[in-house]
Every structure is written in structure tokens, then in C-alpha cells.
Amino acid sequence: MKTVVMGIDVSAVRLELAARVDGSLVRKSVANDAAGHRQLIGELQKFGMARVVMEATGIYGIDLALALDEAAGIELMVANPRAVRAFAKSLLQRSKTDRADALAILEFAERMPFHAWRRPSKQAFALRAISRRIYAVNDMIRKEKNRDHISEHLDALPRSVTQSVARMLRLLEQELERLRESALKLIADDAALAQKYELLLSIKGVGNASAINILGELALTAPDMSARQWVAHAGLDPRFYDSGTSVHRQPHISRQGNKHLRAALYIPAVVAANCEPAVTSFRNELLARGKKKRQTHVAIMRKLLHAIHGMFVTGRPWDPTRFRPSAA
């Protein structure tokens, strides 16, 4: 029985394929739709066993990943795009085309450790989609409010413009409320999500909106990920830059991770620093050590993520003495 290894570069319309069959490189392109997925799976299953690696490319790759995961005889890995990009740079890849990317993913699949993709639940997919849409609508509201602020201080603007901004704000606020209601219904219908949602609400500083956003981003993480892996997934892990005896830059967070999760944690961290004595004490201790205010917020976000991980694992609500035992 042969085992074929394949790398797939995913775009909105096409799938660029690169496979190694009996030592020979095979290239192909198929449509990124249901018919193209069936064609790809049929050809892979002719080999008996197939090991496929694709990048995590958001909405364009979800249907493909689900189809490959369901197919018999196919092992799937969904790789971090940053890891693949760094690997491609190590190969001195100069061109940036879909064909070149597919070949780089194939070589990544052949040389790097294989980690099988774990299929999240449909509810988890749906919740993240809703939370991401909430993030986008909130961004639109912020921009419209900025326009509203400008219109208040600029008499030259016609009244029709200021009225348009006001109407748009009302529509966006209504849409935001509908999305949140949809998210809450989805959470209520799933026992596991409902339990985690209630645990998040037990944290001072986490309200309904923040709990939806945080849970939406964490729902798709692998169940065996550690708290440190969560921190790295959020891009909150520290990055150090030292070289020799002369280059010593200030450490900062890597930001090599989920920006939506970082955004979801920011407001709860700021509120908790003012409302929760254990968090306030931790922040004041950092300020006394010379840390800047923004640095304290990042440190609180990181510790909150550790605390949430522990709460999800144990099923216990927020305990401030575990956030900072010395404050007990």
C-alpha cells in the first residue's frame, strides 16, 4: 500500500496541489468547491493512504479541512501559516506564488513533525464565526462614531451626512444586538459551551460581550493544549532579542498569534485591574517595579489566560487567591 504526501495551498477559488508519488513530484490544481474537494479525495484514495498538510487559512479552508477529515484513508494536518512561512524562508524561497507555496507546504510535510488535525464541533465553528462578526461590527461602530465626532465639530458638513452617520450607527447597534442574541442561544444549547461561559462570567471584569468573544476564540483550541500554549496561541508570550554583548532590546510580546483573542482579553484585564483586589495588587506591584501601564495590562491578560485554562480544566469558578496566592 502506497502512502502519498501532499501539500495544498488554499485560495478563495483554487487549490494548488503538490504531491510526492514514488519519488516524483506531481502538480495539479482543482477548484476550491464541493466538486473539487470530491475530485481531490477520490484521487488521494486511489493510493490507499494519504498524508495531507494545508495551512490554516480561515474561511477558505474550513470546508476542505472538514471534507478531508471525514474521508477514509486520509490523515490531515492544518499547519500554522507562520511556521510554514518561516520554513519556506529557510529554503531561500524567493518567489511568492500559489505553486511555490504548495511546494513549500509539501516539503514542510515531508520534513517536519506531523500533528493530526482535531476536528472541532460545529457549535464551536459557529460560535467563532459569530464572535468574529461581532468583532467586525464593533470595528465599524468605532469608525462611524469617529465620523460622528468629526461631524459634531465641522459645520461645513451637510446635514444629510450627519443623519446618515446616525442612521448607520443605529443599524449597526441593532445588528450587534442580534449577533449577541444568536451567540447566547448557541451557547445555551450546548452544555459544554454553557458551562465554560458561566465560568468566564465568574471573573470580575468579564461581562456577557467579553465572555462571548473569549469563548468564541478558545472554543476551537485543541483540548490538550497547555496554558503556556494558549499564551503562545494568543501571541502574548514574551519575545527576547539579545545578540552578543551589545544588542539587548527591551522584551515584548511576540504578537505571533490570535489577535482576536488578545483583543477579547484586553478590556477584561483593564476592568479587573480596577475591580478585583487580587488583580489590582498584582498591577500595583508591577508598577512599583517600574513597569509601564500598558505592560501591566499585557501581564494581566497573560495571567487571566492561565486562570481561564485552569478554570476550564477543573470546572471551578474564578478564585482570586489562585490568581495571586500572596494576596490571600
QUIJO-V283508 format. One record per helix or strand. SS is the DSSP state (hx for helix, st for strand). FROM is the first residue (numbers start at 1). TO is the last residue. If there is no record, write none. Layout:
SS,FROM,TO
SS,FROM,TO
//
This chain:
st,2,10
st,14,21
st,24,31
hx,34,45
st,48,55
hx,59,70
st,74,79
hx,81,90
hx,98,111
hx,122,152
hx,159,188
hx,191,201
hx,208,218
hx,227,233
st,238,243
st,247,253
hx,259,275
hx,277,288
hx,293,314
hx,320,323
hx,325,327
//
